[in-house]
Amino acid sequence: MSAAAFDRYTPEEYLALDRNAEFRSEYIDGRMIAMSGNSRPHNIIVSNLVRTFGNCFDGRPCEVYSNTMRVKVTPSRYVYPDVVAVCDEPKFEDREVDILLNPGLVVEVLSPSTASYDRGDKFVHYRKIDSLHEVLFIAQDCILIEHWRRQGDMWTLTEITGVDDTLMLNSVGCAIPVQEIYSRLDVSEGPGNS
């Protein structure tokens, strides 16, 4: 996410502008914040995940969206996760069908400019979404996946650092080999695996 922020807008003004803009912006407490471009590794990881989820969801009522689907986090926050999935009947804010209200899983691919925000303020607000059961933070420079899972009122963390590991995602009923997430990228295993 870029640091470029503009004047204050109502949610309605934001949606009218963002839906017609050439570039995407997140909406944070009245401010529109322009999204920055993504690196090749970032795009490959997102593509790998969308393909893998699509295959896992074949014949099931689940849906996966890439970073063009807005998620309404609170009345004053609309964000664009890198990947979002839902296995319940998807609920949308309006007839535009471009604002998901009930994600089950959210994925953020970390970059140097967004990692602190994604893991910090954005994650704090993600946890307020009742339907959300799992959040993944995925490094793009090494094999490191932070898998956060809701268990009642608590969130627990599992770190995955090995290329031969499998990511078990209960919220969407998928077991994803880590090597599929990092396919076509030359990255080293995460800390503790060298």
SULVEN-V923151 format. One record per residue. N is the residue number from 1. RES is the residue in three letters. SS is DSSP state (alpha for helix, beta for strand, coil for the rest). Layout:
n->N res->RES ss->SS
n->N res->RES ss->SS
This chain:
n->1 res->MET ss->coil
n->2 res->SER ss->coil
n->3 res->ALA ss->coil
n->4 res->ALA ss->coil
n->5 res->ALA ss->beta
n->6 res->PHE ss->beta
n->7 res->ASP ss->beta
n->8 res->ARG ss->beta
n->9 res->TYR ss->coil
n->10 res->THR ss->coil
n->11 res->PRO ss->alpha
n->12 res->GLU ss->alpha
n->13 res->GLU ss->alpha
n->14 res->TYR ss->alpha
n->15 res->LEU ss->alpha
n->16 res->ALA ss->alpha
n->17 res->LEU ss->alpha
n->18 res->ASP ss->alpha
n->19 res->ARG ss->alpha
n->20 res->ASN ss->coil
n->21 res->ALA ss->coil
n->22 res->GLU ss->coil
n->23 res->PHE ss->coil
n->24 res->ARG ss->coil
n->25 res->SER ss->beta
n->26 res->GLU ss->beta
n->27 res->TYR ss->beta
n->28 res->ILE ss->beta
n->29 res->ASP ss->coil
n->30 res->GLY ss->coil
n->31 res->ARG ss->beta
n->32 res->MET ss->beta
n->33 res->ILE ss->beta
n->34 res->ALA ss->beta
n->35 res->MET ss->coil
n->36 res->SER ss->coil
n->37 res->GLY ss->coil
n->38 res->ASN ss->coil
n->39 res->SER ss->coil
n->40 res->ARG ss->alpha
n->41 res->PRO ss->alpha
n->42 res->HIS ss->alpha
n->43 res->ASN ss->alpha
n->44 res->ILE ss->alpha
n->45 res->ILE ss->alpha
n->46 res->VAL ss->alpha
n->47 res->SER ss->alpha
n->48 res->ASN ss->alpha
n->49 res->LEU ss->alpha
n->50 res->VAL ss->alpha
n->51 res->ARG ss->alpha
n->52 res->THR ss->alpha
n->53 res->PHE ss->alpha
n->54 res->GLY ss->alpha
n->55 res->ASN ss->alpha
n->56 res->CYS ss->alpha
n->57 res->PHE ss->alpha
n->58 res->ASP ss->coil
n->59 res->GLY ss->coil
n->60 res->ARG ss->coil
n->61 res->PRO ss->coil
n->62 res->CYS ss->coil
n->63 res->GLU ss->beta
n->64 res->VAL ss->beta
n->65 res->TYR ss->beta
n->66 res->SER ss->coil
n->67 res->ASN ss->coil
n->68 res->THR ss->coil
n->69 res->MET ss->coil
n->70 res->ARG ss->beta
n->71 res->VAL ss->beta
n->72 res->LYS ss->beta
n->73 res->VAL ss->beta
n->74 res->THR ss->beta
n->75 res->PRO ss->coil
n->76 res->SER ss->coil
n->77 res->ARG ss->beta
n->78 res->TYR ss->beta
n->79 res->VAL ss->beta
n->80 res->TYR ss->coil
n->81 res->PRO ss->coil
n->82 res->ASP ss->coil
n->83 res->VAL ss->beta
n->84 res->VAL ss->beta
n->85 res->ALA ss->beta
n->86 res->VAL ss->beta
n->87 res->CYS ss->coil
n->88 res->ASP ss->coil
n->89 res->GLU ss->coil
n->90 res->PRO ss->coil
n->91 res->LYS ss->coil
n->92 res->PHE ss->beta
n->93 res->GLU ss->coil
n->94 res->ASP ss->coil
n->95 res->ARG ss->coil
n->96 res->GLU ss->coil
n->97 res->VAL ss->coil
n->98 res->ASP ss->coil
n->99 res->ILE ss->beta
n->100 res->LEU ss->beta
n->101 res->LEU ss->coil
n->102 res->ASN ss->coil
n->103 res->PRO ss->coil
n->104 res->GLY ss->coil
n->105 res->LEU ss->beta
n->106 res->VAL ss->beta
n->107 res->VAL ss->beta
n->108 res->GLU ss->beta
n->109 res->VAL ss->beta
n->110 res->LEU ss->coil
n->111 res->SER ss->coil
n->112 res->PRO ss->coil
n->113 res->SER ss->coil
n->114 res->THR ss->coil
n->115 res->ALA ss->alpha
n->116 res->SER ss->alpha
n->117 res->TYR ss->alpha
n->118 res->ASP ss->alpha
n->119 res->ARG ss->alpha
n->120 res->GLY ss->alpha
n->121 res->ASP ss->alpha
n->122 res->LYS ss->alpha
n->123 res->PHE ss->alpha
n->124 res->VAL ss->alpha
n->125 res->HIS ss->alpha
n->126 res->TYR ss->alpha
n->127 res->ARG ss->coil
n->128 res->LYS ss->coil
n->129 res->ILE ss->coil
n->130 res->ASP ss->coil
n->131 res->SER ss->coil
n->132 res->LEU ss->coil
n->133 res->HIS ss->coil
n->134 res->GLU ss->beta
n->135 res->VAL ss->beta
n->136 res->LEU ss->beta
n->137 res->PHE ss->beta
n->138 res->ILE ss->beta
n->139 res->ALA ss->coil
n->140 res->GLN ss->coil
n->141 res->ASP ss->coil
n->142 res->CYS ss->beta
n->143 res->ILE ss->beta
n->144 res->LEU ss->coil
n->145 res->ILE ss->beta
n->146 res->GLU ss->beta
n->147 res->HIS ss->beta
n->148 res->TRP ss->beta
n->149 res->ARG ss->beta
n->150 res->ARG ss->beta
n->151 res->GLN ss->beta
n->152 res->GLY ss->coil
n->153 res->ASP ss->coil
n->154 res->MET ss->beta
n->155 res->TRP ss->beta
n->156 res->THR ss->beta
n->157 res->LEU ss->beta
n->158 res->THR ss->beta
n->159 res->GLU ss->beta
n->160 res->ILE ss->beta
n->161 res->THR ss->coil
n->162 res->GLY ss->coil
n->163 res->VAL ss->coil
n->164 res->ASP ss->coil
n->165 res->ASP ss->coil
n->166 res->THR ss->beta
n->167 res->LEU ss->beta
n->168 res->MET ss->beta
n->169 res->LEU ss->beta
n->170 res->ASN ss->coil
n->171 res->SER ss->coil
n->172 res->VAL ss->coil
n->173 res->GLY ss->coil
n->174 res->CYS ss->beta
n->175 res->ALA ss->beta
n->176 res->ILE ss->beta
n->177 res->PRO ss->beta
n->178 res->VAL ss->alpha
n->179 res->GLN ss->alpha
n->180 res->GLU ss->alpha
n->181 res->ILE ss->alpha
n->182 res->TYR ss->coil
n->183 res->SER ss->coil
n->184 res->ARG ss->coil
n->185 res->LEU ss->coil
n->186 res->ASP ss->coil
n->187 res->VAL ss->coil
n->188 res->SER ss->beta
n->189 res->GLU ss->beta
n->190 res->GLY ss->coil
n->191 res->PRO ss->coil
n->192 res->GLY ss->coil
n->193 res->ASN ss->coil
n->194 res->SER ss->coil
